[in-house]
Amino acid sequence: MKQHFTKIIAIGLVFLLGACGLFAQKKQQPITQKKQTSISQRQRHEILLYGGGGLSTLKYDVSIGKQTNGFGGQAGLGYSFLFAQKWRIRTGVEFSLYNSYFTLDNTNLSYMAIDAENSPFEFRCRIDNYREKQYLVMLQIPIMLQYQKGIRHQFYAAAGGKLGIPLSVKYNSSKTTIYNSGYYDFEEYEYTTQRFMGFGNFAGSDGKLNFKTIAILASAEVGAKWIMGEGYKLYTGIYVDYGLNNMLNQPTVPLPFLDYDPSRPSDFAVNSIVESQYAQNNEFKTFTNKTIPMAAGIKLLLAF
């Protein structure tokens, strides 16, 4: 994550330094106060079409395994209103995509269970190469306060917040193979191939995640604003969005990561690590307790 974030910031800084150099070299013609007022009145309203991309992930800390940040982007339609000489307020609607990955290698999990014949046994699972992807599509409504400086080409900075509404939250681990077995202490024997009992090789799962209905994000943006022609302007900048509230809607009792059901043991289910717990030597722990959306990247806005 740190390497990706550093690259994005470095690209943004190079861009901003170039823009500042252009502003410093450009000799602007003096204009009268009357003309300034006329321009500000004509350009008071802006319609914005924009898109951006870069690091866009669901960030969480895990007690076992490894989380890797993913890439995504956003696209939207906005409106900007100039209410003072250097100040605008922006809002609109946008769609954002977040991705995140989880890996777990060379791990043994186990807990006590009851089979279909009501016999106790130790349910064992070996994971050699577990891979899970989580992805979130969210509708976001930004409210941003923007400062801009310059007469023709301008520097701008914006800050504010976003209200997010999850539209689709899913996970997929179907390309992973999990090895299940059952050890019966009274027999002193481990069953490994009886698929009708839930033992053998099984694939991972895919499904929906239970997230909260509202996300709150802090947002900031900085860049340059270019005059493209009569009535058209182009914003180029970098942005950062950071979730302020935990998106996980944890049940009172977390779901089991390996869901062994004695009534249908061969219909084996693997729940997402985002909302489940795992067991090692009959000790249960949650993978994570908090998940937030986070994004940083480059953005282009066309204003007219």
Secondary structure, DSSP 4 states (H G I P E B T S, - for coil): -HHHHHHHHHHHHHHHHHHHHHHHH--PPP--HHHHHHHHHHTSEEEEEEEEEEEEEEE---SSSEEEE-EEEEEEEEEEEEEETTEEEEEEEEEEEEEEEEEEEEEEEEEEEE-TTS-EEEEEEEEEEEEEEEEEEEEEEEEEEEEEE-SSSEEEEEEEEEEEEEEEEEEE-TT-EEEEEEEETTTTEEE-S-GGGT-EEEE--EEE--B-S-EEEEEEEEEEEEEEETTEEEEEEEEEEEE-S--B---SSPEESEE--TTSTTS-EE--GGGEEEEETTEEEES-S--EEEEEEEEEEEE-
